Amino acid sequence: MSTPSAGLPIIYVRGYAGGTPGIEKAVTDPFYGFNQGSTHIRVGRQDNPVLYQFESPLLRLHLDEGYHIAVEGGPRPGTEEAPPPESIWIHRFYDACSGTWGEQARSFDLETAARDLLKLIDRVRERTGARRVNLVAHSMGGLICRCLLQKIIPVERGERATDYVSKLFTYGTPHGGITFAVGFGIPEALRDLFNINGSDVFGPERMYQYLTPRPDPDGPPDGWRAVDITDDDGGGGPAEAAGRFPLDRVFCMVGTNSRDYDVGHGISAEAVGPRSDGLVQIENAQVTGANRAFAYRSHSGSYGLVNSEEGYQNLRRFLFGDLRAATDLVGVSLPGDDEVTWQAEVRLTVRGLPVLMHERAAPHWCPIQLSDPTEASRRSRAATAGDGAVPLATTFLSSRLRPKEAGPLRFVLDLNLLSLRQRHGLFGFGDHLEQTADFTDTLIVDVDADGPRPAAWAHWNSEVAGAIRDLRPTGDPLPDEDPRAASWLAHVPLPATTRPILGPDARIRLRVGPWN
């Protein structure tokens, strides 16, 4: 079961626990929540309800990838064996803030938690012999990890963060802070002013302090955004020499279901607004230019991101996969009608999995805006895809996990194009058909990972006779348009029916490259 990433320990960093009762509850769990699973009902044959269980990411990594569970202190009592590199550790940073141990509890401080994380990484590297670790974090835990990568290691150690950490995967982390859809900024101002239970860590002033290597005492400059990982330390010191943590080594799992967030009985979901996971707004849950996937899951709870199959399958392939596939929409030229807003919906699935790996849909408040993008959207787009391309989806594949009888690796991308007419700031519905796409089709991509270089075939479902599952790639793959690059590159023409919408030059850009 050897993989290119075998031998790297995983450290889990949990999220915000709130005040003393939440902290005391958190420290009683040896795994800080990484062991929580979920149970669901799915509709089976003849409409019968079928029980579906997700055991937890902790147990699944143990069962699927052979990882040992070391928690933090390891080895288990009564043993003297050093844990193997393939081990899972829990950063129990809240223990020092609890009175459980009979010691004076200290106040929570995010930079201290990041320094303690570095100490844990040192211990894990020493005990396991691994050169680096992978960090997996939920919510505020991702901010602790970013403080470590952007400030603590570069400035206090004067070294590269990549010498310690290989990858960072975050579930529902408020990379852009926590903001509210109500109150005109007053709730945020009161939170940051009174700092109840250390909640100012989600405000811009405090985030600037712990995410910037050498912050200006006067506060963040104009244009500073917490969602950006930059290599500017403000003073030309060690951080600038070390450079920023690579964006392609960061993955953000973004939740889009605000309804099922069951903390506070829906109060926070109402305040944050529907375009969120119930606590973190969608645009704040992602690092600019990083890998990302959207799932209709809430921030935490019974239907949360951490204890979801969607989150786990993205985590597993990001950590252990051997291919990275990216699809972008390029060459778009929309009709010159300022009253019409065009949006795209995408859904991506990998053959052999029971869940969508990525879903951006209008009913979930996260369609891709094709027309009238905001400046922030333009910056995000440029950083992710370049050349004005619109990123549709990025997924990671594992050749060792493909169904043996199925042939090449396969993923499928559903693409819908939707239009809304808007006059004087109001939508017009006289000629509107709700949730009916102006264009819909499915791109089927088969990837050959067995040769010296990846290659792929692509077919639109509208051009395939019969069932998708019966399709077998035949003939030569799409030609590689840049054989000198590390990744295989091809452009897939869109069906002719899209030309009145997207123009004659619109196409799908497909990149498949080695990962790990």
C-alpha positions in Angstrom: 0.0 0.0 0.0 2.9 2.3 -0.6 2.0 5.8 -2.0 4.2 8.7 -3.1 3.2 10.5 0.2 3.7 7.5 2.4 5.7 8.2 5.5 4.3 11.6 6.4 2.5 12.0 9.7 -0.8 13.8 9.9 -1.4 16.4 12.6 -5.1 17.4 13.2 -5.8 20.9 14.6 -9.3 21.5 15.8 -11.4 24.7 15.7 -12.7 27.3 18.1 -14.2 26.0 21.3 -15.5 29.3 22.7 -15.5 29.9 26.5 -14.6 27.7 29.5 -17.5 25.2 29.1 -16.6 24.6 25.5 -12.9 24.2 26.3 -13.6 21.8 29.1 -15.8 19.7 26.8 -13.2 19.7 24.1 -10.3 18.5 26.3 -12.3 15.4 27.4 -12.2 14.1 23.9 -8.7 12.5 23.2 -9.1 13.1 19.4 -10.6 16.7 19.6 -13.5 15.7 17.3 -11.5 14.0 14.5 -13.1 10.7 15.5 -16.7 11.9 15.0 -18.6 10.1 12.3 -22.1 10.4 10.9 -25.1 8.3 10.0 -27.5 9.1 7.2 -30.4 7.6 5.4 -30.1 7.1 1.6 -32.9 6.1 -0.8 -32.2 2.6 -2.1 -34.0 0.3 -4.5 -37.8 0.5 -4.5 -37.6 3.8 -2.5 -36.6 1.9 0.6 -34.5 3.8 3.2 -31.0 2.5 3.5 -28.6 3.3 6.4 -25.4 4.9 5.3 -22.6 5.4 7.8 -19.3 7.4 7.7 -17.0 6.1 10.4 -14.9 9.3 10.8 -11.8 10.6 9.1 -9.6 9.2 11.9 -10.9 5.6 11.5 -11.0 5.7 7.8 -7.4 6.9 7.5 -6.5 4.0 9.8 -8.5 1.4 7.8 -7.9 2.8 4.3 -4.3 4.0 4.5 -2.9 1.9 7.4 -2.3 5.0 9.7 -1.5 4.4 13.3 -3.2 6.6 15.9 -0.7 8.3 18.1 -2.8 11.2 19.5 -0.1 13.5 20.9 2.0 11.8 23.5 2.3 8.3 21.9 3.2 5.5 22.2 0.3 4.1 24.1 0.8 3.2 27.8 2.7 0.0 28.3 4.6 0.2 25.0 8.0 1.6 24.2 7.8 1.5 20.4 8.2 4.6 18.5 5.2 5.4 16.3 5.7 4.9 12.5 5.7 7.9 10.1 2.2 6.8 9.0 0.6 8.1 12.2 -2.1 10.6 13.2 -1.4 13.1 16.0 -3.8 15.6 17.6 -2.6 19.1 18.5 -4.2 19.5 21.9 -3.6 23.2 22.2 -6.7 23.8 24.4 -5.3 21.5 27.2 -3.3 24.4 28.6 -6.4 26.5 28.8 -8.3 24.0 30.9 -8.4 23.5 34.6 -8.8 19.8 34.2 -5.2 19.1 34.9 -5.1 20.9 38.3 -2.8 23.6 36.9 -3.5 27.3 36.4 -5.3 27.6 33.1 -3.9 30.1 30.7 -5.8 32.3 28.4 -6.0 31.2 24.8 -3.6 32.9 22.4 -3.4 32.0 18.7 0.3 32.7 18.3 1.1 30.5 21.3 -1.0 27.7 19.9 1.0 28.0 16.6 4.3 27.9 18.6 3.1 24.8 20.4 2.2 23.3 17.1 5.7 23.8 15.9 7.0 22.1 19.1 4.6 19.2 18.3 6.0 19.0 14.8 9.5 18.9 16.2 8.5 16.0 18.5 6.7 14.1 15.7 9.6 14.4 13.3 12.0 13.2 16.0 9.9 10.3 17.1 8.8 9.1 13.6 11.9 10.0 11.6 9.7 11.7 9.1 11.2 14.9 7.5 7.9 16.7 7.2 4.2 16.4 8.3 0.8 17.1 6.7 -1.5 19.5 8.6 -5.3 18.9 8.6 -7.4 21.6 10.3 -11.0 22.5 11.0 -12.2 26.1 11.3 -9.9 28.2 13.5 -7.4 25.4 13.4 -6.6 26.4 9.9 -5.7 29.9 11.1 -3.3 28.4 13.7 -1.7 26.5 10.8 -1.4 29.6 8.7 0.1 31.6 11.5 2.7 28.8 11.8 3.4 28.8 8.1 3.4 32.5 7.4 4.9 33.9 10.6 6.2 31.5 13.3 8.5 29.3 11.1 9.8 32.0 8.7 10.4 34.7 11.4 11.2 32.8 14.6 13.1 30.0 13.0 14.3 31.8 9.9 13.5 28.7 7.8 11.2 27.6 5.1 7.8 26.4 6.2 8.1 23.7 3.5 11.0 22.2 5.5 8.5 21.3 8.2 5.1 21.0 6.4 4.2 19.3 3.2 0.5 20.1 2.8 -2.3 22.0 4.5 -5.9 20.8 4.2 -8.6 23.0 5.9 -12.3 22.3 6.6 -14.4 25.4 6.8 -11.6 27.7 8.0 -12.5 31.4 8.1 -9.5 32.4 6.0 -11.1 35.8 5.4 -12.4 36.1 9.0 -16.0 35.8 10.2 -18.4 38.5 9.0 -22.2 38.9 9.3 -24.9 39.6 6.8 -26.8 41.7 9.4 -25.9 44.7 11.5 -24.0 46.8 9.0 -20.6 45.8 10.6 -21.7 46.6 14.2 -21.6 43.0 15.4 -18.0 42.6 14.1 -16.9 45.8 15.7 -18.4 44.8 19.1 -16.8 41.4 18.9 -13.4 42.8 18.1 -13.7 45.5 20.8 -14.8 43.3 23.7 -13.0 40.1 22.5 -15.3 37.8 24.3 -13.7 34.4 24.7 -10.9 35.4 22.4 -13.3 35.8 19.4 -11.3 38.8 18.0 -9.1 36.2 16.2 -11.8 36.3 13.5 -11.5 40.1 12.9 -9.2 41.8 10.4 -7.0 43.7 12.9 -6.1 40.6 14.9 -5.8 38.5 11.7 -3.3 41.0 10.3 -1.2 40.6 13.4 -0.9 36.8 13.4 -0.8 36.3 9.6 1.8 38.9 8.8 5.5 38.1 9.5 6.3 41.6 10.6 3.1 43.6 11.0 3.0 47.4 10.9 2.0 48.8 14.3 -0.5 51.1 12.6 -2.5 48.1 11.3 -3.1 46.6 7.9 -2.4 48.7 4.9 -5.0 49.5 2.2 -5.8 46.4 0.2 -4.6 43.9 2.7 -6.8 40.8 2.7 -6.6 37.9 5.1 -7.5 35.4 2.3 -4.2 36.1 0.5 -1.0 34.3 1.4 1.9 36.6 0.4 5.6 36.5 0.7 6.0 40.1 1.9 7.1 40.2 5.5 7.0 44.0 5.7 10.6 44.3 6.6 12.8 42.3 4.1 13.6 39.8 6.8 13.9 36.0 6.9 10.3 35.5 5.7 10.9 37.2 2.4 14.0 35.1 1.8 12.1 31.9 2.7 9.1 32.8 0.5 5.4 32.0 0.9 4.0 28.5 1.4 3.1 27.2 -2.0 -0.6 27.7 -2.9 -0.8 24.4 -4.7 0.0 22.6 -1.4 -3.1 24.2 0.2 -6.6 22.7 -0.1 -9.7 24.5 1.2 -12.9 22.5 1.8 -15.8 25.0 1.6 -19.2 24.3 3.1 -22.4 25.7 1.4 -25.1 24.4 3.7 -26.1 27.0 6.3 -29.4 25.2 7.3 -27.9 22.2 9.1 -25.5 24.0 11.3 -26.8 22.9 14.7 -24.7 25.1 17.1 -26.7 27.9 18.6 -30.0 26.7 17.2 -29.5 28.5 14.0 -28.7 31.9 15.5 -25.3 32.2 13.9 -26.6 30.9 10.6 -29.2 33.7 10.6 -26.5 36.3 11.4 -23.9 35.1 9.0 -26.4 34.6 6.2 -27.4 31.8 3.8 -24.3 32.1 1.6 -22.3 30.3 4.2 -21.8 27.0 6.0 -23.7 28.4 9.0 -20.7 30.2 10.5 -18.2 31.0 7.7 -19.3 32.8 4.6 -18.4 31.0 1.4 -16.0 33.7 0.1 -14.2 33.7 3.4 -13.6 30.0 3.5 -10.9 29.8 0.8 -7.4 31.0 0.3 -6.9 32.9 -3.0 -5.3 30.6 -5.6 -5.4 27.5 -3.5 -7.1 24.2 -4.4 -10.7 24.1 -3.2 -13.8 22.0 -3.3 -17.4 23.0 -2.4 -19.7 20.6 -0.7 -23.3 21.0 0.5 -22.3 20.5 4.2 -22.4 22.7 7.2 -19.6 24.1 9.4 -19.9 21.3 12.0 -22.4 19.1 13.7 -24.2 16.0 12.4 -24.0 17.2 8.8 -20.6 18.9 9.0 -17.6 19.0 6.7 -15.2 17.1 9.0 -17.5 14.1 9.4 -18.5 13.9 5.8 -17.7 11.5 3.0 -17.2 14.5 0.7 -14.5 16.0 2.9 -12.7 12.7 3.5 -12.5 11.7 -0.2 -11.1 15.1 -1.1 -8.6 14.8 1.8 -7.5 11.3 0.9 -6.8 12.1 -2.7 -5.1 15.4 -1.9 -2.8 13.7 0.6 -2.2 10.4 -1.3 -3.2 10.8 -4.9 -0.8 10.8 -7.8 -2.6 13.0 -10.3 -4.0 16.6 -10.3 -6.7 17.5 -12.8 -7.9 21.0 -13.4 -10.7 22.2 -15.7 -11.1 25.9 -16.7 -13.4 27.7 -19.1 -11.5 29.8 -21.5 -12.2 32.0 -24.5 -15.5 33.2 -23.2 -17.3 36.0 -25.1 -20.7 36.7 -23.6 -23.5 38.4 -25.4 -23.5 42.2 -25.1 -26.6 42.5 -23.0 -25.9 44.4 -19.7 -29.3 43.3 -18.4 -28.5 39.6 -18.4 -26.4 38.0 -15.8 -24.8 34.6 -16.7 -23.9 32.0 -14.2 -22.4 28.5 -14.4 -23.1 25.5 -12.2 -20.7 22.7 -11.9 -20.7 19.3 -10.2 -17.7 16.9 -10.3 -17.7 13.3 -9.4 -15.1 10.5 -9.5 -15.9 7.0 -10.7 -16.3 4.6 -7.8 -17.3 7.2 -5.1 -20.8 7.6 -3.6 -20.6 11.4 -3.3 -19.9 14.5 -5.3 -16.4 15.8 -4.9 -17.3 19.4 -5.8 -20.6 21.2 -6.3 -21.3 24.8 -7.1 -25.0 25.4 -7.6 -27.3 28.4 -7.5 -29.6 26.9 -4.9 -26.6 26.6 -2.6 -25.7 30.3 -3.1 -22.4 29.6 -4.9 -22.8 29.5 -8.7 -19.8 30.7 -10.8 -20.4 34.3 -11.9 -19.5 34.6 -15.6 -20.6 38.2 -16.1 -20.2 41.3 -14.0 -17.6 39.9 -11.7 -16.5 41.9 -8.7 -12.9 43.1 -8.4 -12.3 40.4 -5.7 -13.6 37.8 -8.1 -11.3 39.0 -10.8 -8.2 38.8 -8.5 -9.2 35.3 -7.4 -9.7 34.2 -10.9 -6.4 35.6 -12.1 -4.5 34.0 -9.3 -6.1 30.6 -9.9 -6.2 30.2 -13.6 -4.6 33.1 -15.3 -5.4 34.5 -18.8 -8.9 35.4 -17.9 -9.9 31.8 -17.5 -12.7 30.8 -15.3 -11.8 27.9 -12.9 -14.5 25.3 -12.9 -13.0 22.5 -10.8 -9.8 21.0 -9.6 -9.7 17.4 -8.4 -7.0 14.9 -7.3 -7.0 11.3 -8.5 -5.3 8.2 -7.3 -4.4 5.5 -9.8 -4.2 2.9 -7.1 -7.8 3.5 -6.0 -9.5 3.1 -9.4 -11.9 0.2 -9.8 -9.8 -2.6 -11.4 -12.6 -3.6 -13.9 -13.3 0.0 -15.0 -10.2 0.8 -17.0 -8.8 4.3 -17.0 -9.4 6.8 -14.2 -12.6 8.7 -14.9 -14.2 11.9 -13.6 -17.3 13.6 -14.8 -18.1 17.3 -14.8 -21.7 18.5 -15.1 -21.9 22.0 -16.6 -25.0 24.2 -16.5 -25.3 27.7 -17.9 -28.0 29.9 -16.4 -29.2 33.4 -17.2 -31.1 36.0 -15.2 -32.5 39.2 -16.6 -32.1 42.2 -14.3 -33.5 45.7 -14.8 -32.7 48.6 -12.5 -31.4 46.2 -9.8 -34.5 44.0 -9.9 -34.8 40.6 -11.5 -37.4 40.2 -14.3 -39.2 36.9 -14.4 -41.5 37.4 -17.3 -39.6 35.1 -19.6 -37.8 33.1 -16.8 -38.0 29.4 -16.2 -36.7 28.7 -12.7 -33.8 26.4 -12.3 -33.9 25.5 -16.0 -30.5 25.8 -17.6 -30.0 27.6 -20.9 -27.3 24.9 -21.6 -26.6 21.7 -19.8 -24.2 18.8 -20.6 -21.7 16.5 -19.0 -18.0 16.2 -19.8 -16.7 12.7 -19.3 -12.9 12.6 -18.9 -10.9 9.4 -18.9 -7.3 9.6 -17.8 -4.5 7.1 -18.6 -2.0 7.2 -15.7 0.0 4.1 -16.7 2.3 5.6 -19.3 5.4 7.9 -18.8 3.1 10.9 -19.1 -0.7 11.3 -18.3 -3.1 11.5 -21.2 -6.8 11.9 -21.5 -9.9 11.3 -23.6 -12.9 13.6 -23.3 -16.5 13.2 -24.5 -19.6 15.3 -24.1 -22.6 13.2 -22.9 -24.8 14.7 -25.6 -22.5 13.0 -28.2 -22.4 9.6 -26.5 -24.8 6.9 -27.5 -26.0 4.8 -24.6 -25.1 4.9 -20.9 -22.0 6.7 -19.6 -20.9 3.6 -17.7 -20.7 1.7 -21.0 -18.4 4.2 -22.6 -14.9 3.0 -23.3 -12.2 5.4 -24.6 -11.0 4.4 -28.1 -8.5 5.8 -30.5 -5.8 8.2 -29.6 -6.1 10.5 -26.6 -6.4 14.3 -27.0 -3.1 15.7 -28.3 -0.8 17.2 -25.7 -0.5 20.9 -26.6 2.6 21.6 -24.4 4.7 18.4 -24.2 7.6 20.4 -22.6 5.5 21.2 -19.5 5.2 19.0 -16.5 1.4 18.7 -17.0 -0.4 17.3 -20.0 -2.6 20.0 -21.6 -5.5 19.9 -24.0 -8.5 22.0 -25.0 -11.9 20.5 -25.4 -14.3 22.3 -27.7 -17.7 23.0 -26.3 -20.9 21.8 -28.1 -21.9 24.0 -30.9 -25.1 24.9 -29.0 -23.1 27.1 -26.6 -21.8 29.5 -29.3 -24.7 32.0 -29.0 -24.0 32.1 -25.2 -20.2 31.8 -24.8 -19.0 32.8 -28.2 -17.2 30.7 -30.9 -13.9 30.4 -29.1 -15.1 29.1 -25.7 -13.6 25.7 -24.7 -12.6 23.7 -21.7 -8.9 23.7 -20.8 -7.9 20.5 -19.3 -4.7 20.0 -17.4 -3.6 16.7 -15.9 -0.3 16.5 -14.1 1.7 14.4 -11.7 0.9 15.0 -8.0 3.2 14.1 -5.0 
